[in-house]
Amino acid sequence: MLVEYMIGKSLHSLMYIIGTAAMVIVSLCVRKRLGLKIWNSLLFTVVAFLSDGLGAFLMGKVYTAVVASLGGDGVSNYAIYGAVFLTPVLVMLSARVINQPWRQILDMVALGEMFARAFGKTGCIFFGCCWGFECDYGMYNYLQQKNMFPSPIFEAATMLIIIFVGFMILYKSKSYTPGCLYPIMSLLYAGTRFFWEFTRYYTSEAEKHLIMGMSLWQVCSIITVALSVLWLVGIKQDWLGKAKAYVEVKQAEKAEAERKARAEKRRNKKKRKS
């Protein structure tokens, strides 16, 4: 058991390292298509990597606290949804601060992140975590010492399919719009994750009944789908462009009002002198 644990843990860590390397390679490969410079690709890959780690860590704490409040004893040290929520915010803000094309950068990050997650989920197969329900036709899980449905295999395969869709949109779709890859890939991930959650194994009955029989991650899936749809509608309707145009109009009106006020002040001053 100890030997299996050590080997599984080592392979699990190795897959995360490979995933990180894949994230860098993918970023460098797609940068030309997105019109990004090398330093942009490397810098924001690092930003995304750190955001992923921070978001996943914080979401793990949220998960543990929520389950504990429901009377369960489930513990999570790393939760992908924290990265899904936090990464686009930090990447976009950092890109805006140094005046870089945040839409293209987020598209690059979307592909790189999904590669890293696919490899990381593959590592769960070796470690024995994140598995499905107990079943006779499943694979042997040394942590649980029973046959269980190999959920990580199917989740990793789903992520690879999402990556393929992302590349097809980027390189083959004539209607590709900068900034659309992150919400599309997040929507696909959340939609499939919602259904894979029904196969997942839980040690806490409390977690299964968080809201209407759904787990915390299924709730996060619904939130992610909703936000992704809003994001895509916003791109289609050009909400940012309209908001920017509205602000510019208001600024122009304010400037014109101030100009008229100064002109009126000068006329009044001339009248008093005369």
C-alpha positions in Angstrom: 0.0 0.0 0.0 2.8 2.5 0.9 4.8 1.6 -2.2 1.7 2.1 -4.4 1.0 5.4 -2.7 4.5 6.7 -3.3 4.6 5.6 -6.9 1.1 7.0 -7.5 2.0 10.3 -5.8 5.2 10.6 -7.9 3.4 9.9 -11.2 0.7 12.4 -10.1 3.3 15.1 -9.6 5.0 14.2 -12.8 1.8 14.7 -14.8 1.4 18.1 -13.3 4.9 19.0 -14.4 4.3 17.7 -17.9 1.0 19.7 -18.0 2.8 22.9 -17.0 5.4 22.3 -19.8 2.6 21.6 -22.2 0.9 24.9 -21.2 4.1 26.8 -22.1 4.6 25.0 -25.4 1.0 25.6 -26.5 1.2 29.3 -25.6 4.4 29.6 -27.8 2.7 27.6 -30.6 -0.5 29.7 -30.9 1.1 33.1 -30.3 1.6 33.9 -34.0 -1.9 33.0 -34.8 -3.1 35.4 -32.1 -0.6 38.1 -33.0 1.3 37.9 -29.7 5.0 38.4 -29.1 7.1 35.8 -27.3 7.5 37.9 -24.2 3.7 38.3 -24.1 3.2 34.5 -24.3 5.7 33.7 -21.6 4.7 36.5 -19.2 1.0 35.7 -19.3 1.6 32.0 -19.2 3.3 32.6 -15.9 0.5 34.9 -14.7 -2.0 32.2 -15.7 0.0 29.5 -13.9 0.1 31.5 -10.7 -3.6 32.4 -11.0 -4.5 28.8 -11.5 -2.6 27.7 -8.4 -4.0 30.5 -6.2 -7.5 30.1 -7.5 -7.4 26.3 -7.0 -6.0 26.6 -3.5 -8.7 29.2 -2.5 -11.5 27.1 -4.0 -10.2 24.1 -2.1 -10.5 26.0 1.1 -14.0 27.1 0.1 -15.0 23.5 -0.6 -13.7 22.3 2.7 -15.5 25.0 4.6 -18.8 24.5 2.8 -18.8 20.7 3.3 -17.8 21.2 7.0 -20.8 23.6 7.4 -23.1 20.9 6.1 -21.8 18.4 8.6 -19.4 16.5 6.2 -15.7 15.8 6.4 -14.7 16.2 2.8 -11.4 18.0 2.2 -10.0 19.5 -1.0 -6.5 20.9 -1.5 -6.9 21.7 -5.2 -10.1 22.6 -7.1 -10.1 23.4 -10.8 -13.1 25.7 -10.5 -11.1 28.2 -8.5 -8.7 28.5 -11.5 -11.7 28.8 -13.9 -13.1 31.7 -12.0 -9.9 33.6 -10.9 -7.6 33.1 -13.9 -9.5 35.2 -16.5 -9.9 38.0 -13.9 -6.2 38.3 -13.0 -5.0 37.7 -16.6 -7.4 40.4 -18.0 -6.6 42.9 -15.3 -2.8 42.4 -15.6 -3.0 42.7 -19.4 -5.1 45.9 -19.1 -2.6 47.4 -16.7 0.3 47.1 -19.2 -2.0 47.8 -22.2 -1.8 44.4 -23.9 -4.4 42.7 -26.0 -6.3 40.9 -23.3 -8.7 39.1 -25.6 -6.0 37.3 -27.5 -4.1 36.6 -24.3 -7.1 35.0 -22.7 -7.6 32.8 -25.8 -4.0 31.7 -25.5 -4.4 31.0 -21.8 -7.6 29.0 -22.5 -5.8 26.5 -24.6 -2.8 26.2 -22.4 -4.8 25.8 -19.2 -6.9 23.0 -20.7 -3.8 21.1 -21.6 -2.4 21.5 -18.1 -5.7 20.3 -16.6 -6.0 17.3 -18.9 -2.5 16.2 -17.8 -3.3 16.9 -14.2 -6.5 14.9 -14.4 -4.5 12.1 -15.9 -2.3 12.2 -12.9 -5.4 11.5 -10.7 -5.7 8.1 -12.4 -2.3 7.1 -11.0 -2.8 8.6 -7.6 -6.3 7.2 -7.1 -8.2 10.4 -6.3 -11.2 11.9 -8.0 -12.5 8.5 -8.9 -16.1 7.4 -9.5 -18.6 5.2 -7.7 -17.8 1.6 -6.7 -18.6 -0.9 -9.5 -17.6 -4.4 -10.4 -16.6 -3.4 -14.0 -14.4 -0.5 -12.9 -10.7 -0.3 -12.3 -9.0 -1.2 -9.0 -8.4 1.8 -6.8 -5.6 1.2 -4.3 -6.7 4.1 -2.1 -10.2 2.7 -1.7 -9.1 -0.9 -2.2 -12.0 -1.7 -4.5 -13.0 -1.5 -8.1 -14.3 2.0 -9.0 -15.5 3.8 -12.1 -12.4 5.6 -13.6 -13.9 9.1 -13.9 -10.5 10.8 -14.4 -9.9 8.9 -17.6 -13.2 10.1 -19.1 -12.7 13.7 -17.7 -9.2 13.9 -19.2 -10.5 12.5 -22.6 -13.3 15.2 -22.5 -10.7 17.9 -21.9 -8.7 16.7 -24.9 -11.8 16.9 -27.1 -12.5 20.4 -25.8 -8.9 21.3 -26.7 -9.5 20.0 -30.2 -12.6 22.1 -30.5 -10.6 25.2 -29.4 -7.9 24.6 -32.0 -10.5 24.2 -34.7 -12.2 27.4 -33.7 -8.9 29.3 -33.7 -7.5 27.9 -36.9 -10.4 26.8 -39.0 -13.4 29.0 -38.1 -14.0 32.0 -40.2 -16.2 33.5 -37.5 -13.5 33.4 -34.8 -13.6 36.5 -32.7 -10.8 37.4 -30.3 -11.8 36.7 -26.7 -14.3 33.9 -27.5 -12.2 30.9 -26.8 -12.1 31.2 -23.0 -15.9 31.3 -22.6 -16.5 28.6 -25.2 -14.0 26.2 -23.6 -15.2 27.0 -20.1 -18.8 26.4 -21.2 -17.9 23.0 -22.7 -15.8 22.1 -19.6 -18.6 23.1 -17.2 -21.3 21.4 -19.2 -19.4 18.1 -19.3 -18.2 18.3 -15.7 -21.8 18.7 -14.5 -22.6 15.2 -15.9 -19.3 13.5 -14.9 -20.1 14.6 -11.3 -22.8 12.0 -11.2 -20.1 9.4 -11.5 -17.8 10.8 -8.9 -17.2 9.2 -5.5 -18.0 11.3 -2.4 -17.1 10.5 1.2 -19.6 13.1 2.4 -23.3 12.6 2.0 -23.7 16.2 3.0 -22.0 17.4 -0.2 -24.4 15.5 -2.4 -27.2 17.5 -1.1 -25.8 21.0 -1.2 -28.5 22.4 -3.5 -31.3 20.3 -4.9 -29.3 17.1 -4.8 -26.3 18.7 -6.6 -22.7 18.8 -5.4 -20.7 22.0 -5.0 -19.0 21.4 -8.3 -22.3 21.0 -10.1 -23.4 24.3 -8.7 -20.1 25.8 -10.0 -20.8 24.2 -13.4 -24.1 25.9 -13.7 -22.6 29.3 -12.7 -19.8 28.8 -15.2 -22.2 28.0 -18.0 -24.3 31.0 -17.2 -21.3 33.4 -17.1 -19.9 31.9 -20.3 -23.1 32.4 -22.1 -23.3 36.0 -20.9 -19.7 36.5 -22.0 -20.4 35.2 -25.5 -23.6 37.3 -25.8 -21.5 40.3 -24.7 -19.0 39.6 -27.4 -21.7 39.1 -30.1 -23.5 42.3 -29.0 -20.2 44.1 -28.5 -21.2 45.3 -25.0 -17.7 46.5 -24.2 -17.6 48.5 -27.5 -21.0 50.1 -26.7 -20.0 50.9 -23.2 -16.8 52.5 -24.4 -18.7 54.5 -27.0 -21.2 55.6 -24.3 -18.4 56.8 -22.0 -16.8 58.6 -24.9 -20.0 60.4 -25.8 -20.6 61.4 -22.2 -17.0 62.7 -22.0 -17.5 64.6 -25.2 -20.7 66.2 -23.9 -19.0 67.1 -20.7 -16.1 68.7 -22.5 -18.5 70.6 -24.8 -20.5 71.9 -21.8 -17.2 73.0 -20.1 -16.1 74.8 -23.3 -19.4 76.6 -23.5 -19.2 77.6 -19.9 -15.7 79.0 -20.4 -16.9 80.9 -23.5 -19.9 82.3 -21.6 -17.6 83.3 -18.8 -15.3 85.2 -21.2 -18.3 87.0 -22.8 -19.6 88.1 -19.5 -16.2 89.3 -18.5 -15.9 91.4 -21.7 -19.4 92.9 -21.1 -18.4 94.0 -17.6 -15.2 95.7 -18.9 -17.1 97.5 -21.6 
